Amino acid sequence: MAGPADLSAREAARAVAAGMLKAEALVEAYLERVEAIEPRLRSFAYLDPASARAQARAVDKARKKGALAGIPVGVKDIIDTKDMPTECNSAIFAGNRPAEDADCVAAVRAAMGVILGKCVTTEFAGSFPGPTANPYSFAHTPGGSSSGSAAAVAAGLVPFAFGTQTGGSVIRPASYCGCFGYKATRESLSLKGVHPLASSLDTLGFYARSADDALLFHAVLAGVKDTQPKLPRKPRLAVVRTAMRAKIEPASADLLEAATHRLAAHAEKIDQIELPALDSGFDAQNVLISSGIAQAFDELEKRHHDLLSVTLLQAIESGRGHSRARIAEAEETRTACIAAIDRFFEGYDAILTPAAAGEAPRGYHWTGNPDFNRLWTFLGTPSVSLPVGLGPNRLPVGLQLVGARGNDRFLLALSEWAYTILGGIAPPKLPEARPMAALERRAGLALDEALSQAWAEGDKVLQEMAGRMPRDLAYEVEPAHIFAPSRRRPR
């Protein structure tokens, strides 16, 4: 039976604003899912249900509701939160309590969103993984570095979660976990309060369950009006083959071919293009990311060498080996590549490309190949991963759309157009939430399995009885008003 947590974020926020759904009931529905799924998924580094309920009650008491009224949000654990620790998946930051929210978190609070908890990240958003599993298969990686954020949204534990991308840390996990992933135009969304990895490449992003929800969340973060851009004509798309094309796996290659064929019937054109001028960007990106890591972690490495992973230490050492001249050369290459991609987008609306090499690798030791993402991060262009395919192992495979710099909202609207044509994938099969479990927990009860089952069956009967009562809205949408005579239809 559908419930409040099955509503889109936009629908739920409107229902809360209209008084048809209590924010506290919405948050409770998500917490029930967390209780059922999180013990095996391990997507959260920190959870505070009491705080989430208190935030929701404050929303319910407020006379004027914000754009995200009552909507739960997960925050990647390199992003500062004033009321929750920010530990960056590192013993060095254990118990770290920031004094202020990051700008992006402050924007969510101002829109009356509910910060549900901190999502697992790889160590400092680098390569050393955390404990999070892939919601489609607990034996596979969710990707990284925004591993917990992608897994939590894909599993339905939150409608939104923040990620960051320096190479492929938003788009690749979205592809592996089967959810929408969005990486912004570099510097278009504030990174104040976000721990840097390589500051010249770091970019904010987030996960959502639909392109329409992504437009809502982007409007809040960017401080713009929440309107959906209109496509002025049939889109002009290009399948761009880069130097990394040899690394594509059959699952992604097949999806790209099938999607190209299906979209071609609805697009003005889809051209197959090579842009050799961009291929130099791969080596330059390696230089900038490693030298950026060396700069960001220089002092931390000197003070806490023994508390950093071997993976991060190797990246720091590699970055220190680049001369100033080599770094300057890499920046010059980036300037030339950005000029080339800007010219390219004068004739096209978006690039169609794989979101990842293929399905998520098995195991947690490696978060996957970022080569199909890092060029676009290097260029500062916005990207979206669409959950539109399953591979031979029945694991998600995403399709990536890349847009012109600064054209983020148009790209999100274009993503909705493409997703409507291509269709989505079935959600992961996960343990179902037990509404009675939350009551048992808060009452301090330890019921045996038979009694718990009896309670659950009784709750199901009550819901079915309520479902037969005349009212304006479904029981799940309007539990607070179900018995209010003023809300019933006349017979």
C-alpha positions, 0 to 999 in steps of 0.5 A: 500500500502506498504511503507518504514516502511514496509521494514525489518530493514536490507532491509531499511538500505541497501536501504539507503546505496545504495542511493535508499531510503532517511533516511529522507523519512524512518524516516518520514514514521515512524513518520506518524505511530507514529502520527496515533497510539501513542495518544492511545498506549502511548508507548513513554515517550519523542519524538523529531521529529525534532531531528529525522529528523535532524539525518536522514538528517545527514545520507543522507549527509554522504558518508559512511553509517553505518550498521543501516543507517537511522533506527529508534530506541526507547530507554527505559527510564532508558537508558541515552541519551545525547540529550533527558531526561532520567526520569525513569518514576519517578518524582525524575528524571523529566527533568534529562538530562544525559551528555553522551549516554549509551554505547548501545545508542552510538553504535547505533549512531556510526552505523548511527541509528536514536534515535527516542525517549524514550520509557515508562518504569515502575518506575525504571524498577520495578513493578509500571506500566506506561500508555502504552497499549497493541497494540492488545487490548488497554484494556490490559497491554503490560507487563513490565518493558520494556512496551513502547519498546515492544508496539512500535515495535509490533505496527510498530512505530520503528524496534528496541527498547531497553529493560532491564531484571532483572526478566522478563522485556523483554521476557514477554512484547514481548510475550504479545505484539506479537514481537521478544524479545531478552535478552542477556547473562548477562554481554555480552552487556554493561550496562554502562549508564543504571540505575540499578534495581538489578545490579547482575541480570540486563541484556540488551535486545531489541525488533525487528520484526524478528530474522534476524533483531535481528542478525543485531542489536546484531552485532552492540551492540556486536561489532561483524561481522554480519554473520548468524551462520549455524546450524551444524545439526538438533537442539537438544531441550528440554522442561524443566519443572520447579517448576513454571509449575503449573502456566501455563495457557491453552493458553501457555500450548496449544501453547507449546504442539503444537509447540513441536509436529511441531518442533519434525518433524524437530529436532534431538530430543525434550526431556521432562526433569525435572531439579530439581537442578534448582528449588532452583534458584527461591527463590535465585533469589527473594533474589538477586533481592530484596536485589539488589533493596535495595542496588540500591535505599538506598540513593534515598529512604532516600532523596525522600521517598515520591516520590517513589511508594508504590510498590518500597518502599515495595521491598526496605524494603523486600530487607533490611531484607536479611542478608549478610549470606542469600545473600551469600547463594543465590549467592552460589545457583546461582553458583551451578545452573549455573554449572548445566545448563552449563552441561545440554547444552553440550547435547542440543542446546536450551530449549523450554519453555513458554515466559509467563504464558498466554495472557496479563492480562486485565488492567494496574495495573499489568504487569503480572507474570514473573515466566517463565522468572526469572530463566533464568535471574538468570542463565544469559542465553540468551533468545528469545521470538517468536511471534507464537501464539494467545490465546482465547482472540486473544491476542499474546502468545509467545514461549521462547527459552533459549540457552547456556551462550555466545551462543547468535548468535546461539540462534538467528539463531535457533529462525529464524529456529523455527519461519520459521516452526511455523509461525507468527501471524497477526499484530495488527489492528491499525489506519493507518498512513495518509501521508497528516497529516504530511504535514498539521502539518508542514504547520500549517494547520487545515483542516476540515475532508472533505478537508483532505479526498480530499487531501488523495484521491488525494495523493492516485491517484498520487501514483497509477499514479507513480506506472504505471511508468517504473522504477527499484524499487517500488515507496515506496522504491525509492521516491527520484528517481522516476522521474529521467530519468536515473533510468527508464527502456528503453521501 
